[in-house]
Amino acid sequence: MFAYKIKWKRGHLSPFFLKNIMDTRILIQSFTEFAKQKNVDRPTMIRILQDVFRAMIKKKFENDENFDIVINADKGDLEIMRFREIVDDNSEDIWDFDKIKLTDAKKIEEDFEVGDEVAEEIKIEDFGRRAVILAKQTLIQRVKDLEKEIIINKYEDLVGEVITGEIYQTLSREVLLVDNEGNEISLPRSEQIHKDRYRKGDTLRGVVTSVEMFRGNPKITLSRTNPNFLIKLFENEVPEISDGLITIKKAVREPGERAKICVESYDDRIDPVGACVGMNGSRIHSIVRELQNENIDVINFTDNHELYISRALSPAKISSMNVDNEEQRVSVYLKPDQVSLAIGKGGQNIKLASRLLEMEIDVFREIDESQEEDVDLDEFSDEIESWIIDELKRIGLDTAKSVLNLEKKELIKRSDLEDNTVEELINTLKKEFE
């Protein structure tokens, strides 16, 4: 037998409790609206509400096992029912959380007997003022936590993907953007292309690299320098890549300056390089513009290791090479006019080729009979400091004439040497041939 009696008269309720009943209704309705906006499923929404009110029950009654909570989220209605079994007044079980003395049960309904089950409705005002306020604060906090969880879950699925945000603040260490839902996204200085210019209100693309909680809030990090950004741009521009006909093996970058991307076709009828570049460069031009005119070399992958090395050092033409697979090192020999191409501006080409191949590359100049009078730089070790010689070798200059054949400005540009150091170097080398 189930029975309950509600001792409720409107005139007996204080204005405070009436207000809190209304606040609870509004709170439930507000939470429901928020949950719908955030695409929270109904079971999750009801579970959160129930958890909050069960916490109130535990605090007041120490146990919530014999309580049922019924919530009508649409109307904001709340019903809390307490179930207890009637026992004799002299029973040892009268102190159990799910038991009630017969005497107390008869106060609710005269015809109750031992063994019957009593169902009582617990009103929100029965919990007291502090409990109601705490419940409200808890629900607000759960709403905030849920919102953070939703953001984290959303962007964890977007790691490695390209997204677009609107710039709303430019700081010294980062640029802050917002997505179409108002979520904050960080573009750290280390992940920016140095040629980029940021203005409030402009849209900006980048690849999501990480999502984490930072000081209690979700922190979404964007990058425009990550090689994955280049890869994703190609995937968006080249249908053959998204269709799986062409695969990108690897990409390396000097952001805003130069990049190398290695591609392979699974269909002999498709030229992977031509497909990526497009007719008259139509496909690659948009990528180049996005990356602030980054010079992109598209390389056709091959299992022929020597051919792959030659392609990696493009546009330089290699005369010969010695590959040490054990040491992961390759020595390449080039004609004098090809050395500068192999090295590239600021050593960019050889750096990128080395990273693409995952090998150290040593560049050597081929000397023909007309160049026999040239002198190796090591022979100047008593006149030129060793670190200067090492720096010259790093950029592919290992003889006196190879240095003298370059203009002073070009030599300064390629190396890390200062103006006066280069001047002294040139004068020292010239004396050798006077």
C-alpha positions as a LaTeX table, in Angstrom:
\begin{tabular}{lrrr}
\hline
Residue & $x$ (\AA) & $y$ (\AA) & $z$ (\AA) \\
\hline
Met1 & 0.00 & 0.00 & 0.00 \\
Phe2 & 1.35 & 3.35 & $-1.03$ \\
Ala3 & 0.10 & 6.54 & 0.48 \\
Tyr4 & 1.32 & 10.01 & 1.11 \\
Lys5 & $-0.07$ & 13.10 & 2.66 \\
Ile6 & 1.18 & 16.55 & 1.75 \\
Lys7 & 0.96 & 19.11 & 4.58 \\
Trp8 & 1.05 & 22.18 & 2.38 \\
Lys9 & $-0.89$ & 25.39 & 2.74 \\
Arg10 & 0.06 & 28.46 & 0.71 \\
Gly11 & $-0.60$ & 30.76 & 3.65 \\
His12 & 1.88 & 28.89 & 5.85 \\
Leu13 & 4.82 & 29.43 & 3.48 \\
Ser14 & 7.12 & 32.35 & 4.01 \\
Pro15 & 7.88 & 34.73 & 1.11 \\
Phe16 & 11.45 & 33.38 & 1.06 \\
Phe17 & 10.33 & 29.82 & 0.41 \\
Leu18 & 7.85 & 30.91 & $-2.24$ \\
Lys19 & 10.67 & 32.81 & $-3.93$ \\
Asn20 & 12.97 & 29.79 & $-3.81$ \\
Ile21 & 10.29 & 27.54 & $-5.31$ \\
Met22 & 10.09 & 30.01 & $-8.17$ \\
Asp23 & 13.92 & 30.28 & $-8.35$ \\
Thr24 & 14.21 & 26.49 & $-8.55$ \\
Arg25 & 11.72 & 26.40 & $-11.41$ \\
Ile26 & 13.54 & 29.19 & $-13.22$ \\
Leu27 & 16.87 & 27.52 & $-12.54$ \\
Ile28 & 15.71 & 24.21 & $-14.01$ \\
Gln29 & 14.22 & 25.92 & $-17.05$ \\
Ser30 & 17.35 & 28.03 & $-17.60$ \\
Phe31 & 19.55 & 24.97 & $-17.38$ \\
Thr32 & 17.31 & 23.14 & $-19.82$ \\
Glu33 & 17.55 & 25.97 & $-22.34$ \\
Phe34 & 21.34 & 26.10 & $-22.00$ \\
Ala35 & 21.62 & 22.34 & $-22.44$ \\
Lys36 & 19.54 & 22.47 & $-25.63$ \\
Gln37 & 21.73 & 25.27 & $-27.03$ \\
Lys38 & 24.84 & 23.19 & $-26.35$ \\
Asn39 & 23.26 & 20.06 & $-27.85$ \\
Val40 & 23.36 & 18.24 & $-24.51$ \\
Asp41 & 21.29 & 15.09 & $-24.66$ \\
Arg42 & 18.26 & 14.89 & $-22.38$ \\
Pro43 & 19.52 & 11.99 & $-20.20$ \\
Thr44 & 22.71 & 13.95 & $-19.37$ \\
Met45 & 20.67 & 17.04 & $-18.59$ \\
Ile46 & 18.35 & 15.16 & $-16.22$ \\
Arg47 & 21.30 & 13.35 & $-14.59$ \\
Ile48 & 23.01 & 16.62 & $-13.72$ \\
Leu49 & 19.83 & 18.04 & $-12.20$ \\
Gln50 & 19.27 & 14.88 & $-10.19$ \\
Asp51 & 22.87 & 14.86 & $-8.95$ \\
Val52 & 22.47 & 18.39 & $-7.59$ \\
Phe53 & 19.28 & 17.62 & $-5.71$ \\
Arg54 & 20.59 & 14.28 & $-4.45$ \\
Ala55 & 23.52 & 16.16 & $-2.93$ \\
Met56 & 20.99 & 18.25 & $-0.99$ \\
Ile57 & 19.22 & 15.09 & 0.21 \\
Lys58 & 22.47 & 13.49 & 1.40 \\
Lys59 & 23.42 & 16.60 & 3.31 \\
Lys60 & 20.09 & 16.74 & 5.16 \\
Phe61 & 19.17 & 13.05 & 5.51 \\
Glu62 & 22.66 & 11.48 & 5.23 \\
Asn63 & 21.35 & 8.87 & 2.76 \\
Asp64 & 19.50 & 9.16 & $-0.54$ \\
Glu65 & 18.84 & 5.50 & $-1.36$ \\
Asn66 & 15.16 & 5.65 & $-0.43$ \\
Phe67 & 14.46 & 8.86 & $-2.37$ \\
Asp68 & 13.06 & 9.27 & $-5.87$ \\
Ile69 & 13.53 & 12.49 & $-7.81$ \\
Val70 & 11.18 & 13.29 & $-10.68$ \\
Ile71 & 12.02 & 16.29 & $-12.85$ \\
Asn72 & 9.96 & 17.77 & $-15.63$ \\
Ala73 & 12.70 & 19.75 & $-17.35$ \\
Asp74 & 10.35 & 21.41 & $-19.84$ \\
Lys75 & 8.06 & 22.88 & $-17.17$ \\
Gly76 & 10.69 & 23.25 & $-14.46$ \\
Asp77 & 8.72 & 21.04 & $-12.03$ \\
Leu78 & 10.49 & 19.12 & $-9.28$ \\
Glu79 & 9.12 & 16.26 & $-7.16$ \\
Ile80 & 11.14 & 14.59 & $-4.42$ \\
Met81 & 9.61 & 11.47 & $-2.83$ \\
Arg82 & 10.82 & 9.71 & 0.31 \\
Phe83 & 9.92 & 6.04 & 0.83 \\
Arg84 & 10.00 & 4.29 & 4.22 \\
Glu85 & 8.69 & 1.01 & 5.61 \\
Ile86 & 6.50 & 1.14 & 8.75 \\
Val87 & 7.85 & $-0.81$ & 11.74 \\
Asp88 & 6.61 & $-1.32$ & 15.28 \\
Asp89 & 7.53 & 1.41 & 17.76 \\
Asn90 & 9.55 & $-1.13$ & 19.78 \\
Ser91 & 11.44 & $-2.51$ & 16.75 \\
Glu92 & 15.24 & $-2.35$ & 16.67 \\
Asp93 & 15.00 & $-1.03$ & 13.09 \\
Ile94 & 13.37 & 2.30 & 13.93 \\
Trp95 & 16.70 & 4.12 & 13.46 \\
Asp96 & 17.29 & 2.78 & 9.93 \\
Phe97 & 17.14 & 5.43 & 7.18 \\
Asp98 & 14.39 & 3.55 & 5.33 \\
Lys99 & 12.17 & 2.83 & 8.36 \\
Ile100 & 9.47 & 4.83 & 10.18 \\
Lys101 & 7.73 & 4.17 & 13.51 \\
Leu102 & 4.06 & 3.25 & 13.36 \\
Thr103 & 3.23 & 6.21 & 15.63 \\
Asp104 & 4.88 & 8.65 & 13.20 \\
Ala105 & 3.24 & 6.98 & 10.22 \\
Lys106 & $-0.25$ & 7.36 & 11.72 \\
Lys107 & 0.37 & 11.12 & 11.92 \\
Ile108 & 0.46 & 11.04 & 8.15 \\
Glu109 & $-2.44$ & 8.64 & 7.65 \\
Glu110 & $-4.54$ & 7.00 & 10.40 \\
Asp111 & $-5.07$ & 3.68 & 8.65 \\
Phe112 & $-1.37$ & 2.88 & 8.16 \\
Glu113 & $-0.23$ & $-0.49$ & 9.55 \\
Val114 & 3.11 & $-2.19$ & 10.24 \\
Gly115 & 4.64 & $-3.39$ & 6.95 \\
Asp116 & 3.07 & $-0.66$ & 4.81 \\
Glu117 & 5.25 & 1.69 & 2.80 \\
Val118 & 4.91 & 5.43 & 3.31 \\
Ala119 & 5.61 & 7.85 & 0.47 \\
Glu120 & 6.21 & 11.45 & 1.51 \\
Glu121 & 6.76 & 14.40 & $-0.75$ \\
Ile122 & 9.73 & 16.48 & 0.37 \\
Lys123 & 9.38 & 20.14 & $-0.52$ \\
Ile124 & 12.34 & 22.26 & $-1.52$ \\
Glu125 & 11.67 & 24.57 & 1.44 \\
Asp126 & 12.19 & 21.66 & 3.81 \\
Phe127 & 15.91 & 21.78 & 3.10 \\
Gly128 & 16.37 & 25.24 & 4.51 \\
Arg129 & 17.61 & 28.51 & 3.11 \\
Arg130 & 21.32 & 27.65 & 2.97 \\
Ala131 & 20.73 & 24.34 & 1.21 \\
Val132 & 18.61 & 26.02 & $-1.46$ \\
Ile133 & 21.28 & 28.66 & $-2.09$ \\
Leu134 & 24.00 & 25.99 & $-2.20$ \\
Ala135 & 21.98 & 23.95 & $-4.71$ \\
Lys136 & 21.63 & 26.99 & $-6.92$ \\
Gln137 & 25.38 & 27.67 & $-6.78$ \\
Thr138 & 26.17 & 24.00 & $-7.42$ \\
Leu139 & 23.91 & 23.87 & $-10.45$ \\
Ile140 & 25.48 & 27.04 & $-11.86$ \\
Gln141 & 28.93 & 25.51 & $-11.38$ \\
Arg142 & 27.85 & 22.25 & $-13.03$ \\
Val143 & 26.58 & 24.29 & $-15.95$ \\
Lys144 & 29.97 & 25.98 & $-16.26$ \\
Asp145 & 31.80 & 22.66 & $-15.94$ \\
Leu146 & 29.54 & 21.14 & $-18.57$ \\
Glu147 & 30.23 & 24.00 & $-20.95$ \\
Lys148 & 33.98 & 23.53 & $-20.48$ \\
Glu149 & 33.62 & 19.78 & $-21.01$ \\
Ile150 & 31.67 & 20.38 & $-24.22$ \\
Ile151 & 34.39 & 22.71 & $-25.54$ \\
Ile152 & 37.15 & 20.24 & $-24.64$ \\
Asn153 & 35.34 & 17.32 & $-26.28$ \\
Lys154 & 34.59 & 19.35 & $-29.40$ \\
Tyr155 & 38.18 & 20.49 & $-29.96$ \\
Glu156 & 39.80 & 17.21 & $-29.00$ \\
Asp157 & 38.09 & 15.83 & $-32.10$ \\
Leu158 & 39.49 & 18.76 & $-34.11$ \\
Val159 & 43.17 & 18.33 & $-33.18$ \\
Gly160 & 45.10 & 18.22 & $-36.46$ \\
Glu161 & 42.28 & 19.93 & $-38.36$ \\
Val162 & 42.17 & 23.43 & $-39.85$ \\
Ile163 & 39.74 & 25.88 & $-38.28$ \\
Thr164 & 38.94 & 29.55 & $-38.82$ \\
Gly165 & 38.67 & 32.17 & $-36.09$ \\
Glu166 & 38.17 & 35.90 & $-35.82$ \\
Ile167 & 40.92 & 38.02 & $-34.27$ \\
Tyr168 & 39.70 & 39.98 & $-31.28$ \\
Gln169 & 42.91 & 40.79 & $-29.38$ \\
Thr170 & 46.59 & 41.03 & $-30.24$ \\
Leu171 & 49.04 & 40.57 & $-27.36$ \\
Ser172 & 52.82 & 40.44 & $-27.23$ \\
Arg173 & 52.95 & 36.69 & $-26.61$ \\
Glu174 & 49.86 & 35.54 & $-28.48$ \\
Val175 & 46.96 & 36.45 & $-30.70$ \\
Leu176 & 43.50 & 35.64 & $-29.33$ \\
Leu177 & 40.71 & 34.55 & $-31.64$ \\
Val178 & 37.11 & 33.46 & $-31.20$ \\
Asp179 & 35.25 & 30.80 & $-33.13$ \\
Asn180 & 31.64 & 31.07 & $-34.34$ \\
Glu181 & 30.43 & 30.00 & $-30.86$ \\
Gly182 & 32.51 & 32.60 & $-29.02$ \\
Asn183 & 35.11 & 30.13 & $-27.70$ \\
Glu184 & 38.57 & 31.61 & $-27.18$ \\
Ile185 & 41.47 & 30.25 & $-29.23$ \\
Ser186 & 45.15 & 31.06 & $-28.70$ \\
Leu187 & 47.74 & 31.53 & $-31.44$ \\
Pro188 & 51.08 & 31.73 & $-29.57$ \\
Arg189 & 53.89 & 33.85 & $-30.96$ \\
Ser190 & 55.99 & 30.72 & $-31.58$ \\
Glu191 & 53.22 & 29.36 & $-33.85$ \\
Gln192 & 52.87 & 32.52 & $-35.97$ \\
Ile193 & 54.30 & 33.08 & $-39.43$ \\
His194 & 56.63 & 36.04 & $-38.97$ \\
Lys195 & 55.23 & 37.77 & $-42.04$ \\
Asp196 & 51.64 & 37.67 & $-40.72$ \\
Arg197 & 49.95 & 40.94 & $-39.79$ \\
Tyr198 & 47.05 & 40.79 & $-37.33$ \\
Arg199 & 44.13 & 43.20 & $-37.19$ \\
Lys200 & 41.08 & 42.97 & $-34.98$ \\
Gly201 & 38.11 & 41.61 & $-36.90$ \\
Asp202 & 40.19 & 39.75 & $-39.51$ \\
Thr203 & 39.66 & 36.04 & $-39.98$ \\
Leu204 & 42.58 & 33.67 & $-39.64$ \\
Arg205 & 43.14 & 29.97 & $-40.33$ \\
Gly206 & 45.36 & 27.54 & $-38.50$ \\
Val207 & 45.63 & 23.92 & $-37.41$ \\
Val208 & 44.57 & 22.88 & $-33.88$ \\
Thr209 & 47.63 & 21.45 & $-32.13$ \\
Ser210 & 46.48 & 20.95 & $-28.53$ \\
Val211 & 43.50 & 21.20 & $-26.19$ \\
Glu212 & 44.00 & 21.25 & $-22.43$ \\
Met213 & 42.68 & 22.67 & $-19.18$ \\
Phe214 & 44.70 & 25.69 & $-18.09$ \\
Arg215 & 43.87 & 27.38 & $-14.79$ \\
Gly216 & 40.45 & 25.80 & $-14.81$ \\
Asn217 & 39.55 & 26.84 & $-18.35$ \\
Pro218 & 39.88 & 25.16 & $-21.75$ \\
Lys219 & 42.94 & 26.33 & $-23.70$ \\
Ile220 & 42.82 & 25.69 & $-27.43$ \\
Thr221 & 46.14 & 26.23 & $-29.21$ \\
Leu222 & 46.38 & 27.04 & $-32.89$ \\
Ser223 & 49.43 & 26.90 & $-35.18$ \\
Arg224 & 50.26 & 28.37 & $-38.57$ \\
Thr225 & 53.85 & 27.08 & $-38.57$ \\
Asn226 & 53.16 & 23.38 & $-37.97$ \\
Pro227 & 53.84 & 21.15 & $-41.02$ \\
Asn228 & 50.35 & 19.66 & $-40.53$ \\
Phe229 & 48.90 & 23.04 & $-41.49$ \\
Leu230 & 50.59 & 22.76 & $-44.88$ \\
Ile231 & 49.41 & 19.15 & $-45.26$ \\
Lys232 & 45.80 & 20.05 & $-44.44$ \\
Leu233 & 45.84 & 22.96 & $-46.90$ \\
Phe234 & 46.91 & 20.57 & $-49.64$ \\
Glu235 & 44.21 & 18.09 & $-48.62$ \\
Asn236 & 41.60 & 20.84 & $-48.94$ \\
Glu237 & 42.89 & 22.08 & $-52.32$ \\
Val238 & 43.73 & 18.79 & $-54.04$ \\
Pro239 & 40.73 & 16.42 & $-54.47$ \\
Glu240 & 43.03 & 13.50 & $-55.36$ \\
Ile241 & 44.52 & 13.67 & $-51.85$ \\
Ser242 & 41.16 & 13.67 & $-50.07$ \\
Asp243 & 40.04 & 10.82 & $-52.38$ \\
Gly244 & 43.06 & 8.74 & $-51.37$ \\
Leu245 & 44.62 & 8.62 & $-54.85$ \\
Ile246 & 47.59 & 10.70 & $-53.69$ \\
Thr247 & 49.18 & 10.51 & $-50.27$ \\
Ile248 & 51.45 & 13.00 & $-48.55$ \\
Lys249 & 54.49 & 11.19 & $-47.18$ \\
Lys250 & 56.06 & 14.07 & $-45.29$ \\
Ala251 & 56.23 & 17.87 & $-45.11$ \\
Val252 & 58.90 & 20.16 & $-43.67$ \\
Arg253 & 58.85 & 23.94 & $-43.39$ \\
Glu254 & 60.72 & 27.10 & $-42.70$ \\
Pro255 & 57.47 & 29.01 & $-42.04$ \\
Gly256 & 56.87 & 31.91 & $-44.37$ \\
Glu257 & 60.05 & 31.21 & $-46.34$ \\
Arg258 & 60.29 & 27.74 & $-47.83$ \\
Ala259 & 58.78 & 24.27 & $-47.57$ \\
Lys260 & 59.19 & 20.82 & $-49.07$ \\
Ile261 & 56.35 & 18.34 & $-49.33$ \\
Cys262 & 56.75 & 14.78 & $-50.54$ \\
Val263 & 53.82 & 13.12 & $-52.35$ \\
Glu264 & 53.12 & 9.72 & $-53.88$ \\
Ser265 & 50.42 & 8.52 & $-56.27$ \\
Tyr266 & 48.68 & 5.15 & $-56.05$ \\
Asp267 & 47.44 & 5.52 & $-59.61$ \\
Asp268 & 50.06 & 5.36 & $-62.39$ \\
Arg269 & 47.87 & 7.59 & $-64.53$ \\
Ile270 & 48.10 & 10.47 & $-62.02$ \\
Asp271 & 51.16 & 12.71 & $-61.76$ \\
Pro272 & 51.18 & 13.60 & $-58.02$ \\
Val273 & 53.34 & 16.71 & $-58.46$ \\
Gly274 & 51.24 & 18.04 & $-61.34$ \\
Ala275 & 48.00 & 17.32 & $-59.45$ \\
Cys276 & 49.24 & 19.21 & $-56.39$ \\
Val277 & 50.48 & 22.19 & $-58.37$ \\
Gly278 & 47.44 & 22.35 & $-60.66$ \\
Met279 & 47.11 & 23.84 & $-64.10$ \\
Asn280 & 49.26 & 26.97 & $-64.24$ \\
Gly281 & 49.75 & 26.63 & $-60.49$ \\
Ser282 & 46.05 & 27.15 & $-59.77$ \\
Arg283 & 45.97 & 24.80 & $-56.78$ \\
Ile284 & 49.22 & 25.70 & $-55.12$ \\
His285 & 48.86 & 29.48 & $-55.51$ \\
Ser286 & 46.11 & 29.75 & $-52.89$ \\
Ile287 & 48.27 & 27.77 & $-50.44$ \\
Val288 & 51.28 & 29.99 & $-51.14$ \\
Arg289 & 49.18 & 33.11 & $-50.49$ \\
Glu290 & 47.82 & 31.65 & $-47.24$ \\
Leu291 & 51.39 & 31.00 & $-46.06$ \\
Gln292 & 52.63 & 34.48 & $-46.91$ \\
Asn293 & 54.33 & 33.54 & $-50.19$ \\
Glu294 & 56.11 & 30.52 & $-48.76$ \\
Asn295 & 58.12 & 28.88 & $-51.55$ \\
Ile296 & 56.85 & 25.28 & $-51.76$ \\
Asp297 & 58.76 & 22.45 & $-53.45$ \\
Val298 & 56.52 & 19.48 & $-54.29$ \\
Ile299 & 58.60 & 16.30 & $-54.55$ \\
Asn300 & 57.61 & 12.97 & $-56.06$ \\
Phe301 & 58.44 & 10.17 & $-53.63$ \\
Thr302 & 60.45 & 7.18 & $-54.83$ \\
Asp303 & 61.91 & 4.04 & $-53.26$ \\
Asn304 & 65.14 & 4.74 & $-55.15$ \\
His305 & 67.11 & 6.31 & $-52.31$ \\
Glu306 & 69.65 & 8.17 & $-54.43$ \\
Leu307 & 66.96 & 9.58 & $-56.70$ \\
Tyr308 & 64.96 & 10.64 & $-53.66$ \\
Ile309 & 68.01 & 12.48 & $-52.28$ \\
Ser310 & 68.48 & 14.23 & $-55.64$ \\
Arg311 & 64.85 & 15.35 & $-55.65$ \\
Ala312 & 65.06 & 16.52 & $-52.04$ \\
Leu313 & 67.98 & 18.86 & $-52.92$ \\
Ser314 & 66.14 & 20.30 & $-55.91$ \\
Pro315 & 66.62 & 22.68 & $-57.69$ \\
Ala316 & 70.34 & 21.79 & $-57.39$ \\
Lys317 & 71.66 & 19.07 & $-59.73$ \\
Ile318 & 73.90 & 16.52 & $-58.00$ \\
Ser319 & 76.89 & 15.13 & $-59.90$ \\
Ser320 & 77.50 & 12.22 & $-57.53$ \\
Met321 & 76.95 & 11.11 & $-53.94$ \\
Asn322 & 78.10 & 8.73 & $-51.24$ \\
Val323 & 75.41 & 7.44 & $-48.92$ \\
Asp324 & 76.22 & 6.11 & $-45.45$ \\
Asn325 & 72.97 & 4.48 & $-44.30$ \\
Glu326 & 74.48 & 3.33 & $-41.05$ \\
Glu327 & 75.43 & 6.86 & $-39.99$ \\
Gln328 & 72.43 & 8.38 & $-41.76$ \\
Arg329 & 74.72 & 10.71 & $-43.65$ \\
Val330 & 75.16 & 11.55 & $-47.33$ \\
Ser331 & 77.99 & 13.36 & $-49.11$ \\
Val332 & 76.90 & 15.10 & $-52.31$ \\
Tyr333 & 79.23 & 16.47 & $-54.98$ \\
Leu334 & 78.13 & 19.36 & $-57.16$ \\
Lys335 & 79.49 & 21.64 & $-59.80$ \\
Pro336 & 80.43 & 25.07 & $-58.44$ \\
Asp337 & 77.39 & 26.78 & $-59.93$ \\
Gln338 & 75.07 & 24.26 & $-58.21$ \\
Val339 & 76.43 & 24.64 & $-54.69$ \\
Ser340 & 74.55 & 27.84 & $-53.92$ \\
Leu341 & 71.32 & 26.26 & $-55.18$ \\
Ala342 & 71.82 & 23.24 & $-52.95$ \\
Ile343 & 72.48 & 25.42 & $-49.91$ \\
Gly344 & 69.72 & 27.91 & $-50.62$ \\
Lys345 & 69.02 & 31.29 & $-49.05$ \\
Gly346 & 70.23 & 31.24 & $-45.47$ \\
Gly347 & 70.87 & 27.50 & $-45.81$ \\
Gln348 & 67.12 & 26.83 & $-46.05$ \\
Asn349 & 67.22 & 24.33 & $-48.91$ \\
Ile350 & 69.81 & 22.04 & $-47.38$ \\
Lys351 & 68.18 & 22.27 & $-43.93$ \\
Leu352 & 64.78 & 21.26 & $-45.31$ \\
Ala353 & 66.26 & 18.49 & $-47.45$ \\
Ser354 & 68.08 & 17.11 & $-44.40$ \\
Arg355 & 64.87 & 17.10 & $-42.35$ \\
Leu356 & 62.91 & 15.54 & $-45.19$ \\
Leu357 & 65.46 & 12.75 & $-45.65$ \\
Glu358 & 66.21 & 12.50 & $-41.91$ \\
Met359 & 69.89 & 12.47 & $-42.85$ \\
Glu360 & 72.86 & 14.79 & $-42.46$ \\
Ile361 & 73.97 & 16.25 & $-45.80$ \\
Asp362 & 77.56 & 17.26 & $-46.56$ \\
Val363 & 78.06 & 19.38 & $-49.67$ \\
Phe364 & 81.30 & 19.24 & $-51.68$ \\
Arg365 & 82.33 & 21.21 & $-54.74$ \\
Glu366 & 83.67 & 19.35 & $-57.77$ \\
Ile367 & 86.99 & 20.79 & $-58.94$ \\
Asp368 & 87.93 & 20.61 & $-62.62$ \\
Glu369 & 91.39 & 21.11 & $-64.13$ \\
Ser370 & 90.91 & 24.83 & $-64.53$ \\
Gln371 & 90.39 & 25.17 & $-60.83$ \\
Glu372 & 93.45 & 23.22 & $-59.72$ \\
Glu373 & 95.17 & 26.39 & $-58.50$ \\
Asp374 & 92.44 & 26.83 & $-55.86$ \\
Val375 & 93.43 & 26.49 & $-52.18$ \\
Asp376 & 91.54 & 24.57 & $-49.51$ \\
Leu377 & 90.36 & 26.78 & $-46.63$ \\
Asp378 & 91.96 & 24.47 & $-44.07$ \\
Glu379 & 95.33 & 25.68 & $-45.30$ \\
Phe380 & 94.50 & 29.13 & $-43.91$ \\
Ser381 & 94.02 & 27.82 & $-40.35$ \\
Asp382 & 97.04 & 29.83 & $-39.11$ \\
Glu383 & 95.54 & 33.07 & $-40.48$ \\
Ile384 & 91.77 & 32.50 & $-40.21$ \\
Glu385 & 90.04 & 31.38 & $-37.01$ \\
Ser386 & 88.68 & 27.83 & $-37.10$ \\
Trp387 & 85.07 & 28.87 & $-36.33$ \\
Ile388 & 85.07 & 31.14 & $-39.40$ \\
Ile389 & 86.27 & 28.27 & $-41.59$ \\
Asp390 & 83.59 & 25.99 & $-40.12$ \\
Glu391 & 80.91 & 28.57 & $-40.85$ \\
Leu392 & 82.08 & 28.88 & $-44.48$ \\
Lys393 & 82.03 & 25.08 & $-44.89$ \\
Arg394 & 78.53 & 24.99 & $-43.45$ \\
Ile395 & 77.27 & 27.03 & $-46.38$ \\
Gly396 & 79.19 & 24.94 & $-48.93$ \\
Leu397 & 82.36 & 27.08 & $-49.27$ \\
Asp398 & 85.49 & 24.97 & $-48.76$ \\
Thr399 & 88.06 & 26.69 & $-50.99$ \\
Ala400 & 89.49 & 30.19 & $-51.25$ \\
Lys401 & 88.14 & 30.84 & $-54.75$ \\
Ser402 & 84.66 & 29.64 & $-53.80$ \\
Val403 & 84.60 & 32.42 & $-51.21$ \\
Leu404 & 86.11 & 35.05 & $-53.51$ \\
Asn405 & 83.65 & 34.21 & $-56.27$ \\
Leu406 & 80.84 & 35.53 & $-54.10$ \\
Glu407 & 80.11 & 39.21 & $-53.60$ \\
Lys408 & 80.64 & 40.59 & $-50.14$ \\
Lys409 & 76.91 & 41.24 & $-49.60$ \\
Glu410 & 75.98 & 37.71 & $-50.66$ \\
Leu411 & 78.60 & 36.24 & $-48.31$ \\
Ile412 & 77.27 & 38.21 & $-45.34$ \\
Lys413 & 73.71 & 37.25 & $-46.24$ \\
Arg414 & 74.44 & 33.52 & $-46.38$ \\
Ser415 & 76.66 & 33.27 & $-43.33$ \\
Asp416 & 76.45 & 34.54 & $-39.77$ \\
Leu417 & 79.64 & 36.58 & $-40.23$ \\
Glu418 & 79.79 & 40.31 & $-39.56$ \\
Asp419 & 80.78 & 42.92 & $-42.11$ \\
Asn420 & 84.30 & 43.60 & $-40.76$ \\
Thr421 & 85.00 & 39.85 & $-40.40$ \\
Val422 & 84.08 & 39.26 & $-44.05$ \\
Glu423 & 86.25 & 42.21 & $-45.13$ \\
Glu424 & 89.31 & 40.79 & $-43.35$ \\
Leu425 & 88.55 & 37.31 & $-44.71$ \\
Ile426 & 88.44 & 38.51 & $-48.31$ \\
Asn427 & 91.68 & 40.49 & $-47.95$ \\
Thr428 & 93.45 & 37.44 & $-46.46$ \\
Leu429 & 92.33 & 35.14 & $-49.28$ \\
Lys430 & 93.17 & 37.65 & $-52.03$ \\
Lys431 & 96.80 & 37.84 & $-50.87$ \\
Glu432 & 97.15 & 34.14 & $-51.67$ \\
Phe433 & 96.62 & 34.79 & $-55.38$ \\
Glu434 & 98.54 & 38.07 & $-55.73$ \\
\hline
\end{tabular}
